[in-house]
């Protein structure tokens, strides 16, 4: 792969983009090319033609500076393996033509690719499946039926032939009516050369300008429930959202630092479930604080007032971590009070968006705001007990 993302003079006039019609390489292409080089035995990589970017700085192509941000990543193979991948095949001539696509003979193209280490997924159900695109010089019509096989496996036509990733150059590649896409299952991709065969089944002959493929990655949102100290001891609960198969493939990693790992649902469900956890956790903490304040007000011993609920149905684990701190006024920070107030505000915003009232949580917010206003924002969240001091609330 060179510095070009590829274009064809039939689609874009060279004068529109300076003396060189070739637009700059996207980050995805840099990372994909680097990964292929490492997979093929490279000891390391560097870039030498950054002068290209500055020499054409007068062009109106969006990028006129070298992407220095990619340099320190080109030899970080674990990082490269986690990135989305972009592959392309194009002719080497000025006209970028791969070949003629006729009914009388199939067109065979080879792509050098790296097999993904990410878990396999149901491509047909994925929100962002890997796709293979064919770009033609002539506009494609309903009469053009093209059968595509990838390493001998027939591919299913995909309705979405738009760009794979955010790329300022995609509109320069081909007009919408000149490209068609097929779903590319993960399990048909091989390390090394992959064979694509195009067969025109109906319609007039076509010139294939180039072919490209985008392979996205899967992401999991995995917030944890627990303090920093609990995380160090491996006592946290990790709440995960994302594709179930990705969760199953990565669960052993989360089990390394979690006492419990919970699958919450699709992407975003982990973060939502963490808000549910924080709501209940925060109210437990506020209830403990109010109980201790009430015990003090009616003349009970503070230690006994903490010990009693710890041995009854009123027990919650928050008593183990925050009870003694409240009794002794030890607000050295394990988790900042202002940080929890931020979470409470997020919870209330989400509830409003869902049309739900949370009266206890709204009261909790006011208590936290009172404690923050009294100077306990950076203190441990057990300092919520100070919100019950008359001088704090007045």
C-alpha positions as CSV (number, residue, x, y, z in Angstrom):
1,X,0.0,0.0,0.0
2,X,1.3,3.5,-0.8
3,X,0.3,6.9,0.4
4,X,-2.8,7.0,-1.7
5,X,-6.3,6.0,-0.7
6,X,-7.0,5.7,-4.3
7,X,-9.2,7.8,-6.7
8,X,-9.9,7.8,-10.4
9,X,-9.7,10.8,-12.7
10,X,-13.1,9.9,-14.1
11,X,-14.5,10.8,-10.7
12,X,-12.2,13.6,-9.5
13,X,-10.2,16.1,-11.5
14,X,-6.6,16.3,-10.4
15,X,-6.6,20.1,-10.4
16,X,-9.2,20.0,-7.6
17,X,-6.7,18.6,-5.2
18,X,-3.5,20.4,-6.1
19,X,-0.8,18.9,-8.4
20,X,-1.4,15.4,-6.9
21,X,-4.8,13.9,-7.0
22,X,-3.8,11.3,-4.4
23,X,-5.3,12.1,-1.0
24,X,-3.5,11.4,2.2
25,X,-3.4,8.0,4.0
26,X,-5.8,7.5,6.8
27,X,-4.7,6.3,10.2
28,X,-6.5,3.0,9.6
29,X,-4.4,2.4,6.5
30,X,-1.1,3.2,8.3
31,X,-2.0,0.8,11.1
32,X,-3.1,-1.9,8.7
33,X,0.0,-1.7,6.6
34,X,2.2,-1.8,9.6
35,X,0.4,-4.9,11.0
36,X,0.8,-6.6,7.6
37,X,4.5,-5.8,7.6
38,X,5.0,-7.2,11.1
39,X,3.0,-10.3,10.2
40,X,5.4,-10.8,7.3
41,X,8.5,-10.7,9.5
42,X,9.4,-7.0,9.7
43,X,11.7,-6.1,12.5
44,X,10.3,-2.5,12.7
45,X,8.8,0.3,10.6
46,X,9.4,3.9,10.0
47,X,8.0,6.4,7.5
48,X,10.2,8.3,5.1
49,X,7.9,10.2,2.7
50,X,6.3,12.7,5.1
51,X,7.7,15.4,2.8
52,X,4.8,14.5,0.5
53,X,2.4,16.1,2.9
54,X,4.2,19.4,3.2
55,X,5.0,19.6,-0.5
56,X,1.3,19.6,-1.3
57,X,0.2,21.8,1.5
58,X,-1.3,24.2,-1.0
59,X,-3.8,21.6,-1.9
60,X,-7.4,21.8,-0.6
61,X,-7.2,18.2,0.6
62,X,-8.3,18.3,4.3
63,X,-5.0,17.0,5.7
64,X,-1.8,19.0,5.0
65,X,0.4,18.0,8.0
66,X,2.0,14.6,8.5
67,X,0.1,12.4,11.0
68,X,2.9,12.3,13.6
69,X,0.5,10.7,16.0
70,X,0.8,7.4,14.1
71,X,4.6,7.1,14.5
72,X,4.9,5.7,18.0
73,X,2.2,3.1,17.2
74,X,3.7,1.5,14.1
75,X,5.8,-0.9,16.1
76,X,3.2,-1.6,18.8
77,X,1.9,-4.9,17.5
78,X,-0.7,-5.5,20.3
79,X,-2.1,-2.0,19.6
80,X,-2.2,-2.6,15.8
81,X,-4.0,-5.9,16.3
82,X,-6.8,-4.0,18.2
83,X,-7.4,-1.5,15.4
84,X,-10.0,-1.5,12.6
85,X,-8.4,-2.6,9.4
86,X,-8.6,-1.2,5.9
87,X,-7.4,-3.1,2.8
88,X,-7.5,-2.1,-0.8
89,X,-6.4,-3.4,-4.2
90,X,-5.9,-1.0,-7.2
91,X,-4.1,-0.9,-10.5
92,X,-0.7,0.7,-10.6
93,X,-1.3,2.8,-13.7
94,X,-2.7,6.4,-13.6
95,X,-6.1,5.1,-14.4
96,X,-6.1,2.7,-11.4
97,X,-7.9,0.0,-13.3
98,X,-7.8,-3.5,-11.8
99,X,-9.5,-5.2,-14.8
100,X,-12.5,-5.8,-17.0
101,X,-15.5,-7.6,-15.5
102,X,-17.3,-9.6,-18.1
103,X,-19.9,-12.3,-18.1
104,X,-17.5,-14.5,-20.2
105,X,-14.7,-14.6,-17.6
106,X,-14.4,-14.1,-13.8
107,X,-12.1,-11.4,-12.4
108,X,-9.6,-12.7,-9.8
109,X,-8.0,-10.4,-7.2
110,X,-5.7,-11.1,-4.3
111,X,-5.6,-9.2,-1.0
112,X,-2.9,-9.5,1.6
113,X,-4.7,-9.5,4.9
114,X,-4.1,-10.3,8.6
115,X,-6.5,-12.6,10.3
116,X,-8.3,-10.9,13.1
117,X,-7.6,-12.0,16.7
118,X,-11.0,-10.6,17.8
119,X,-13.8,-13.1,18.5
120,X,-16.0,-14.2,15.7
121,X,-19.4,-12.6,15.4
122,X,-22.7,-13.1,13.5
123,X,-21.9,-10.8,10.6
124,X,-25.5,-10.6,9.4
125,X,-26.7,-9.3,12.8
126,X,-23.7,-7.0,13.5
127,X,-24.3,-3.3,13.6
128,X,-21.0,-2.8,11.8
129,X,-20.0,-5.9,9.8
130,X,-16.8,-6.3,7.9
131,X,-17.5,-5.5,4.3
132,X,-15.9,-5.9,0.9
133,X,-16.6,-3.2,-1.7
134,X,-16.2,-3.2,-5.5
135,X,-15.8,0.2,-7.2
136,X,-16.5,0.4,-11.0
137,X,-15.9,3.1,-13.6
138,X,-19.4,2.7,-15.0
139,X,-22.5,3.4,-12.9
140,X,-24.0,0.2,-11.5
141,X,-27.6,-0.5,-12.3
142,X,-30.2,-3.1,-11.2
143,X,-29.3,-5.1,-14.3
144,X,-25.8,-5.6,-13.0
145,X,-25.7,-8.8,-10.9
146,X,-22.3,-9.6,-9.5
147,X,-21.5,-12.8,-7.6
148,X,-18.5,-12.6,-5.2
149,X,-16.6,-15.4,-3.6
150,X,-13.9,-14.9,-0.9
151,X,-11.5,-17.8,-0.6
152,X,-14.1,-19.9,-2.2
153,X,-17.0,-18.8,0.1
154,X,-19.9,-17.0,-1.5
155,X,-20.5,-13.6,0.0
156,X,-23.9,-12.0,0.8
157,X,-24.8,-8.7,-0.7
158,X,-24.9,-5.8,1.8
159,X,-27.2,-2.8,1.5
160,X,-24.6,-0.4,3.0
161,X,-21.8,0.5,0.5
162,X,-20.8,3.6,2.4
163,X,-17.3,4.2,3.9
164,X,-16.1,1.8,6.6
165,X,-14.6,4.3,9.0
166,X,-14.5,8.1,9.3
167,X,-12.4,9.1,6.4
168,X,-12.3,12.6,4.7
169,X,-11.4,11.0,1.4
170,X,-14.2,8.5,0.9
171,X,-16.2,10.9,-1.4
172,X,-13.1,11.1,-3.6
173,X,-13.0,7.3,-4.2
174,X,-16.2,6.8,-6.2
175,X,-19.7,8.1,-6.4
176,X,-22.4,6.2,-4.5
177,X,-23.8,4.6,-7.7
178,X,-20.4,3.2,-8.6
179,X,-19.8,0.9,-5.7
180,X,-21.4,-2.2,-4.2
181,X,-20.7,-4.0,-1.0
182,X,-20.8,-7.6,0.4
183,X,-20.7,-8.8,4.0
184,X,-17.3,-10.3,4.8
185,X,-17.4,-12.9,7.6
186,X,-14.4,-13.0,9.9
187,X,-13.8,-16.7,9.6
188,X,-13.2,-16.6,5.9
189,X,-10.2,-14.2,6.2
190,X,-6.8,-15.8,6.2
191,X,-3.4,-14.5,7.2
192,X,-1.6,-13.7,4.0
193,X,-3.1,-13.7,0.5
194,X,-6.8,-14.0,0.1
195,X,-8.5,-14.7,-3.2
196,X,-11.5,-12.6,-4.3
197,X,-13.4,-13.8,-7.5
198,X,-15.9,-11.5,-9.1
199,X,-18.3,-13.0,-11.6
200,X,-20.6,-10.7,-13.7
201,X,-23.9,-12.6,-14.0
202,X,-25.9,-10.0,-15.9
203,X,-25.6,-6.5,-17.3
204,X,-23.0,-4.8,-19.5
205,X,-19.3,-5.2,-19.0
206,X,-17.7,-3.2,-16.2
207,X,-14.3,-1.8,-15.5
208,X,-13.3,-2.4,-11.9
209,X,-11.4,0.6,-10.6
210,X,-10.4,-0.9,-7.3
211,X,-11.6,-3.1,-4.5
212,X,-11.4,-2.4,-0.7
213,X,-12.3,-4.1,2.5
214,X,-13.0,-2.7,6.0
215,X,-12.7,-4.9,9.1
216,X,-14.1,-3.2,12.2
217,X,-13.3,-4.4,15.8
218,X,-15.7,-5.2,18.6
219,X,-15.8,-3.1,21.8
220,X,-17.0,-3.9,25.3
221,X,-17.9,-1.3,27.9
222,X,-16.8,-2.7,31.2
223,X,-17.2,-0.4,34.2
224,X,-16.3,-1.8,37.7
225,X,-18.3,-1.5,40.9
226,X,-15.9,-1.0,43.8
227,X,-13.3,1.3,45.2
228,X,-9.7,1.7,44.0
229,X,-8.5,-0.3,47.1
230,X,-11.0,-3.1,46.3
231,X,-9.7,-3.1,42.7
232,X,-6.2,-3.6,44.0
233,X,-7.4,-6.6,46.0
234,X,-9.4,-8.1,43.2
235,X,-12.7,-7.6,45.0
236,X,-14.6,-5.5,42.4
237,X,-17.5,-6.5,40.3
238,X,-17.1,-5.9,36.5
239,X,-20.3,-5.1,34.6
240,X,-19.9,-5.7,30.8
241,X,-21.9,-4.6,27.8
242,X,-21.3,-5.6,24.2
243,X,-21.7,-8.6,21.9
244,X,-22.1,-11.8,23.9
245,X,-19.5,-13.6,21.9
246,X,-16.9,-10.9,22.6
247,X,-17.7,-11.0,26.3
248,X,-17.3,-14.8,26.3
249,X,-13.9,-14.5,24.5
250,X,-12.6,-11.8,26.9
251,X,-14.1,-13.0,30.2
252,X,-10.9,-14.6,31.4
253,X,-9.2,-11.2,31.3
254,X,-11.9,-9.6,33.5
255,X,-11.9,-12.5,35.9
256,X,-8.2,-11.8,36.5
257,X,-9.1,-8.6,38.5
258,X,-12.7,-9.2,39.4
259,X,-14.4,-11.1,42.2
260,X,-17.5,-11.3,39.9
261,X,-18.1,-10.5,36.3
262,X,-21.7,-9.8,35.0
263,X,-22.9,-9.6,31.4
264,X,-25.4,-6.8,31.2
265,X,-26.4,-6.8,27.6
266,X,-25.5,-5.0,24.4
267,X,-23.0,-2.1,24.1
268,X,-23.9,0.6,26.6
269,X,-25.7,-1.8,29.0
270,X,-22.6,-2.0,31.2
271,X,-22.5,1.7,31.8
272,X,-26.3,1.8,32.4
273,X,-26.1,-1.0,34.9
274,X,-23.2,0.8,36.7
275,X,-25.6,3.7,37.2
276,X,-28.2,1.3,38.7
277,X,-25.5,0.0,41.0
278,X,-24.3,3.5,42.0
279,X,-27.9,4.5,42.8
280,X,-28.4,1.7,45.2
281,X,-24.9,1.9,46.7
282,X,-25.3,5.7,47.2
283,X,-28.6,5.3,48.9
284,X,-27.2,2.6,51.2
285,X,-24.4,5.0,52.2
286,X,-26.8,7.8,52.8
287,X,-29.2,5.6,54.8
288,X,-26.3,4.5,57.0
289,X,-25.2,8.1,57.6
290,X,-28.7,9.1,58.5
291,X,-29.1,6.1,60.9
292,X,-25.8,7.0,62.7
293,X,-26.9,10.6,63.0
294,X,-30.3,9.5,64.4
295,X,-28.6,7.2,66.9
296,X,-26.4,10.1,68.1
297,X,-29.4,12.4,68.4
298,X,-31.3,10.0,70.7
299,X,-28.3,9.4,72.9
300,X,-27.0,6.0,71.6
301,X,-23.4,4.9,71.6
302,X,-22.0,5.3,68.0
303,X,-20.0,2.1,68.1
304,X,-23.1,0.1,69.2
305,X,-25.2,1.9,66.6
306,X,-22.9,0.6,63.9
307,X,-22.5,-2.9,65.3
308,X,-26.2,-3.6,65.7
309,X,-27.3,-3.3,62.0
310,X,-24.1,-5.2,60.9
311,X,-25.6,-8.2,62.7
312,X,-29.2,-7.8,61.6
313,X,-31.3,-7.8,58.4
314,X,-30.3,-4.1,58.0
315,X,-26.8,-5.1,57.1
316,X,-25.2,-4.0,53.9
317,X,-21.6,-4.2,52.8
318,X,-21.3,-0.5,52.8
319,X,-21.1,-0.7,56.6
320,X,-17.9,-2.7,56.3
321,X,-16.2,0.0,54.2
322,X,-17.8,3.2,55.3
323,X,-19.3,2.6,58.8
324,X,-16.1,3.1,60.8
325,X,-15.0,6.1,58.7
326,X,-18.3,7.8,59.5
327,X,-18.1,7.0,63.2
328,X,-14.5,8.2,63.5
329,X,-14.8,11.1,61.1
330,X,-12.0,9.6,58.9
331,X,-12.7,11.1,55.5
332,X,-9.4,10.2,53.9
333,X,-10.3,9.6,50.3
334,X,-11.1,6.1,48.9
335,X,-13.7,7.5,46.5
336,X,-14.3,11.3,46.2
337,X,-17.7,12.6,47.2
338,X,-17.9,14.9,44.2
339,X,-17.3,12.0,41.9
340,X,-20.4,10.2,43.3
341,X,-22.4,13.5,42.9
342,X,-21.4,13.4,39.3
343,X,-22.8,9.9,39.0
344,X,-26.0,10.9,40.8
345,X,-26.6,13.8,38.3
346,X,-26.1,11.3,35.4
347,X,-28.6,9.0,37.0
348,X,-31.2,11.8,37.3
349,X,-30.6,12.9,33.7
350,X,-31.1,9.4,32.5
351,X,-34.3,9.1,34.5
352,X,-35.7,12.3,33.1
353,X,-34.9,11.1,29.6
354,X,-36.8,7.8,30.4
355,X,-39.7,9.7,31.9
356,X,-39.1,8.3,35.4
357,X,-39.1,10.1,38.8
358,X,-36.5,9.2,41.4
359,X,-37.5,11.0,44.6
360,X,-35.0,9.3,46.9
361,X,-32.1,9.9,44.5
362,X,-33.1,13.6,44.1
363,X,-32.9,13.9,47.9
364,X,-29.6,12.2,47.9
365,X,-28.4,14.7,45.3
366,X,-29.3,17.6,47.6
367,X,-27.4,16.0,50.5
368,X,-24.3,15.5,48.4
369,X,-24.5,19.1,47.1
370,X,-24.7,20.4,50.7
371,X,-21.6,18.4,51.7
372,X,-19.8,19.6,48.6
373,X,-20.7,23.2,49.4
374,X,-19.4,22.7,52.9
375,X,-15.9,21.8,51.5
376,X,-16.1,18.0,51.5
377,X,-16.1,17.5,47.7
378,X,-12.6,16.1,47.6
379,X,-13.1,14.1,50.8
380,X,-14.2,10.4,50.9
381,X,-17.9,9.9,50.0
382,X,-18.5,8.7,53.5
383,X,-18.4,12.5,54.3
384,X,-22.0,12.6,53.3
385,X,-22.7,12.2,57.0
386,X,-21.6,15.8,57.4
387,X,-24.6,16.9,55.2
388,X,-26.8,16.1,58.2
389,X,-25.0,18.6,60.4
390,X,-27.3,21.5,61.1
391,X,-24.6,24.1,60.3
392,X,-24.0,22.4,56.9
393,X,-27.6,22.4,55.7
394,X,-28.5,25.8,57.0
